[in-house]
Amino acid sequence: MSESHSDAGASGSGIPSQDVLASRLLAVQRVLAKLDADTEVRIRLNLRFMAICTSLKMPGANAVRGIRRLDRLAADAELAQRGHGKEV
């Protein structure tokens, strides 16, 4: 995910808008959907994605932390795509 986090505080409060969060979720979901990696790696990455989605639904969820987790997940998916799936 090459987008900067400057768009996270579009309202000036430092809290990401729902649109920013939704676009990051969709981008990561698309990366995972077309991931060509070992089955075990794909399952682990998808479980992480589901855990992030679940945590974002909880009361008091921290959207900034959720976006950071999504960014790390996307980076790990890109590593897996390049054949470094053992490191995920």
Buried (B, 14 or more C-beta within 10 A) or exposed (E): BEEEBEEBBEEEEEBBBEEBBEBBBEBBEEBBEEBEBBEEBBEBBBEBBEEBBEEBEEEEEBBBEBBBBBBEBBEBBEBBBEEEBEEB
